[in-house]
Amino acid sequence: MATSFSFDVVSDFEHQELVNAIDQTRREITSRYDLKDTGTELVLDAESITIKTNSEFTLTSVHDVMQSKAIKRNLSLKIFDYGKIESASGDRVVQIIKLRKGIEQDLAKKISKLIRDSFPKVQASIQGDSLRVISKSKDELQSVMQLVKTQDFPTALQFNNYR
């Protein structure tokens, strides 16, 4: 039996679920009366979503549709990092939405400090874009999970590799 237990704190999302949410958003845009003739384009890349449409009002409506589809597919809205709205040719607007994946170094340090301050016997180490939490007690690890869940971080966090 292992003498210590661990889990990883990561920030990730299911890419296929995002693809499905974007496809459903495109379908709703083409069928909805107020969005049908706007010429709205949604382009999903590996690390971003680009929205091109005819006005900021339409862009807001597209955001609402996309967010509702993402929520229905169990995707956190914290994965979307909205860029600034830019003007494009022909009175159109463009917005690039970056997709957040991985925990940034500053946030990882903040989470690690929170864990160390609250649970002195628990070790938290930063490993790339994730955080490994190690303890000799499973109960302490579950308490750490509850503590991290109660905090409001700017990134969606998940727990995996619980051993």
C-alpha positions as a Markdown table, in Angstrom:
| # | Residue | x | y | z |
|---|---|---|---|---|
| 1 | Met | 0.0 | 0.0 | 0.0 |
| 2 | Ala | 1.2 | 3.5 | -0.8 |
| 3 | Thr | 2.5 | 5.6 | 2.1 |
| 4 | Ser | 1.4 | 8.8 | 0.4 |
| 5 | Phe | -1.6 | 9.8 | -1.8 |
| 6 | Ser | -1.8 | 12.5 | -4.4 |
| 7 | Phe | -3.9 | 14.3 | -7.0 |
| 8 | Asp | -3.3 | 16.9 | -9.7 |
| 9 | Val | -5.0 | 20.3 | -10.0 |
| 10 | Val | -5.3 | 21.1 | -13.7 |
| 11 | Ser | -7.2 | 23.5 | -15.9 |
| 12 | Asp | -8.4 | 21.7 | -19.0 |
| 13 | Phe | -11.6 | 21.2 | -21.0 |
| 14 | Glu | -12.9 | 18.6 | -23.3 |
| 15 | His | -12.1 | 19.8 | -26.8 |
| 16 | Gln | -14.7 | 17.7 | -28.6 |
| 17 | Glu | -17.4 | 19.2 | -26.3 |
| 18 | Leu | -16.3 | 22.7 | -27.4 |
| 19 | Val | -16.4 | 21.6 | -31.0 |
| 20 | Asn | -20.0 | 20.4 | -30.5 |
| 21 | Ala | -21.0 | 23.6 | -28.7 |
| 22 | Ile | -19.6 | 25.8 | -31.5 |
| 23 | Asp | -21.4 | 23.6 | -34.2 |
| 24 | Gln | -24.7 | 24.0 | -32.3 |
| 25 | Thr | -24.0 | 27.8 | -32.0 |
| 26 | Arg | -23.5 | 28.0 | -35.8 |
| 27 | Arg | -26.7 | 26.0 | -36.4 |
| 28 | Glu | -28.7 | 28.3 | -34.1 |
| 29 | Ile | -27.2 | 31.4 | -35.7 |
| 30 | Thr | -28.4 | 30.3 | -39.2 |
| 31 | Ser | -31.9 | 29.5 | -38.0 |
| 32 | Arg | -32.6 | 32.3 | -35.5 |
| 33 | Tyr | -34.6 | 35.2 | -37.0 |
| 34 | Asp | -32.5 | 38.0 | -35.5 |
| 35 | Leu | -29.2 | 36.4 | -36.4 |
| 36 | Lys | -30.0 | 34.8 | -39.7 |
| 37 | Asp | -29.0 | 37.6 | -42.1 |
| 38 | Thr | -26.0 | 39.0 | -40.2 |
| 39 | Gly | -23.3 | 37.0 | -42.0 |
| 40 | Thr | -21.8 | 35.9 | -38.7 |
| 41 | Glu | -18.8 | 33.6 | -38.9 |
| 42 | Leu | -17.4 | 31.5 | -36.1 |
| 43 | Val | -14.0 | 29.9 | -36.6 |
| 44 | Leu | -12.6 | 27.5 | -34.0 |
| 45 | Asp | -8.8 | 27.1 | -34.0 |
| 46 | Ala | -6.7 | 25.1 | -31.6 |
| 47 | Glu | -6.2 | 27.9 | -29.1 |
| 48 | Ser | -8.9 | 30.5 | -30.0 |
| 49 | Ile | -12.4 | 31.2 | -31.4 |
| 50 | Thr | -12.8 | 34.1 | -34.0 |
| 51 | Ile | -16.2 | 35.7 | -34.3 |
| 52 | Lys | -16.9 | 38.0 | -37.3 |
| 53 | Thr | -20.3 | 39.7 | -37.4 |
| 54 | Asn | -22.0 | 42.9 | -38.5 |
| 55 | Ser | -22.4 | 44.8 | -35.2 |
| 56 | Glu | -21.5 | 44.7 | -31.5 |
| 57 | Phe | -25.2 | 44.0 | -30.7 |
| 58 | Thr | -25.1 | 40.9 | -32.8 |
| 59 | Leu | -21.8 | 39.9 | -31.2 |
| 60 | Thr | -23.4 | 40.1 | -27.8 |
| 61 | Ser | -26.2 | 37.8 | -29.0 |
| 62 | Val | -23.7 | 35.3 | -30.4 |
| 63 | His | -21.9 | 35.4 | -27.1 |
| 64 | Asp | -25.1 | 34.5 | -25.3 |
| 65 | Val | -25.9 | 31.6 | -27.6 |
| 66 | Met | -22.3 | 30.3 | -27.4 |
| 67 | Gln | -22.2 | 30.5 | -23.6 |
| 68 | Ser | -25.6 | 28.7 | -23.3 |
| 69 | Lys | -24.4 | 25.9 | -25.6 |
| 70 | Ala | -21.1 | 25.6 | -23.6 |
| 71 | Ile | -23.0 | 25.4 | -20.3 |
| 72 | Lys | -25.2 | 22.7 | -21.6 |
| 73 | Arg | -22.1 | 20.7 | -22.6 |
| 74 | Asn | -20.6 | 21.1 | -19.1 |
| 75 | Leu | -17.9 | 23.5 | -20.2 |
| 76 | Ser | -16.9 | 26.3 | -17.8 |
| 77 | Leu | -17.3 | 29.8 | -19.0 |
| 78 | Lys | -13.9 | 30.6 | -17.5 |
| 79 | Ile | -12.2 | 28.9 | -20.5 |
| 80 | Phe | -13.2 | 31.9 | -22.6 |
| 81 | Asp | -10.8 | 34.8 | -22.5 |
| 82 | Tyr | -12.5 | 37.6 | -24.5 |
| 83 | Gly | -10.3 | 39.8 | -26.5 |
| 84 | Lys | -11.1 | 43.4 | -27.5 |
| 85 | Ile | -13.6 | 44.1 | -30.2 |
| 86 | Glu | -12.0 | 45.4 | -33.4 |
| 87 | Ser | -13.5 | 47.0 | -36.5 |
| 88 | Ala | -13.2 | 45.1 | -39.7 |
| 89 | Ser | -13.9 | 46.1 | -43.3 |
| 90 | Gly | -17.4 | 46.9 | -44.4 |
| 91 | Asp | -18.8 | 48.0 | -40.9 |
| 92 | Arg | -18.1 | 44.6 | -39.4 |
| 93 | Val | -16.6 | 43.7 | -36.1 |
| 94 | Val | -14.2 | 40.9 | -35.2 |
| 95 | Gln | -13.4 | 39.5 | -31.8 |
| 96 | Ile | -10.9 | 36.8 | -30.9 |
| 97 | Ile | -11.6 | 34.7 | -27.8 |
| 98 | Lys | -8.6 | 32.8 | -26.5 |
| 99 | Leu | -9.2 | 29.5 | -24.9 |
| 100 | Arg | -7.6 | 29.1 | -21.4 |
| 101 | Lys | -5.9 | 25.8 | -20.8 |
| 102 | Gly | -3.4 | 25.1 | -18.1 |
| 103 | Ile | -2.7 | 27.0 | -14.8 |
| 104 | Glu | -0.6 | 30.1 | -15.1 |
| 105 | Gln | 2.5 | 30.3 | -12.9 |
| 106 | Asp | 1.2 | 33.1 | -10.7 |
| 107 | Leu | -2.1 | 31.4 | -10.1 |
| 108 | Ala | -0.3 | 28.1 | -9.4 |
| 109 | Lys | 1.8 | 29.9 | -6.7 |
| 110 | Lys | -1.3 | 31.4 | -5.2 |
| 111 | Ile | -3.1 | 28.1 | -5.0 |
| 112 | Ser | 0.1 | 26.4 | -3.6 |
| 113 | Lys | 0.4 | 29.1 | -0.9 |
| 114 | Leu | -3.3 | 28.7 | 0.0 |
| 115 | Ile | -2.9 | 25.0 | 0.4 |
| 116 | Arg | 0.4 | 25.3 | 2.5 |
| 117 | Asp | -1.1 | 27.9 | 4.8 |
| 118 | Ser | -4.3 | 25.9 | 5.4 |
| 119 | Phe | -2.8 | 22.4 | 5.6 |
| 120 | Pro | 0.9 | 22.4 | 6.8 |
| 121 | Lys | 1.3 | 18.6 | 6.4 |
| 122 | Val | 0.3 | 18.7 | 2.7 |
| 123 | Gln | 2.9 | 19.3 | 0.0 |
| 124 | Ala | 1.9 | 21.2 | -3.2 |
| 125 | Ser | 4.4 | 21.4 | -6.1 |
| 126 | Ile | 4.1 | 23.1 | -9.4 |
| 127 | Gln | 4.6 | 20.9 | -12.4 |
| 128 | Gly | 4.4 | 22.8 | -15.6 |
| 129 | Asp | 0.9 | 24.0 | -16.1 |
| 130 | Ser | -0.6 | 21.8 | -13.3 |
| 131 | Leu | -0.2 | 21.5 | -9.5 |
| 132 | Arg | 0.6 | 18.2 | -7.7 |
| 133 | Val | -0.8 | 17.8 | -4.2 |
| 134 | Ile | 0.7 | 15.1 | -1.9 |
| 135 | Ser | -0.3 | 14.0 | 1.6 |
| 136 | Lys | -0.2 | 10.9 | 3.8 |
| 137 | Ser | -3.9 | 11.2 | 4.5 |
| 138 | Lys | -6.7 | 10.9 | 2.0 |
| 139 | Asp | -9.0 | 12.9 | 4.3 |
| 140 | Glu | -6.6 | 15.9 | 4.1 |
| 141 | Leu | -6.5 | 15.6 | 0.3 |
| 142 | Gln | -10.3 | 15.7 | 0.2 |
| 143 | Ser | -10.3 | 18.7 | 2.5 |
| 144 | Val | -7.8 | 20.4 | 0.1 |
| 145 | Met | -10.1 | 19.7 | -2.8 |
| 146 | Gln | -13.0 | 21.3 | -0.9 |
| 147 | Leu | -10.9 | 24.3 | 0.0 |
| 148 | Val | -9.9 | 24.9 | -3.6 |
| 149 | Lys | -13.5 | 24.4 | -4.9 |
| 150 | Thr | -14.7 | 27.2 | -2.5 |
| 151 | Gln | -12.3 | 29.7 | -3.9 |
| 152 | Asp | -13.2 | 31.8 | -6.9 |
| 153 | Phe | -10.2 | 31.6 | -9.3 |
| 154 | Pro | -10.2 | 33.2 | -12.7 |
| 155 | Thr | -9.5 | 29.8 | -14.3 |
| 156 | Ala | -11.7 | 26.6 | -14.3 |
| 157 | Leu | -10.0 | 24.0 | -12.2 |
| 158 | Gln | -10.4 | 20.2 | -12.2 |
| 159 | Phe | -8.9 | 17.4 | -10.1 |
| 160 | Asn | -7.5 | 14.3 | -11.6 |
| 161 | Asn | -5.0 | 11.4 | -11.0 |
| 162 | Tyr | -6.4 | 10.9 | -7.5 |
| 163 | Arg | -4.3 | 8.1 | -6.1 |
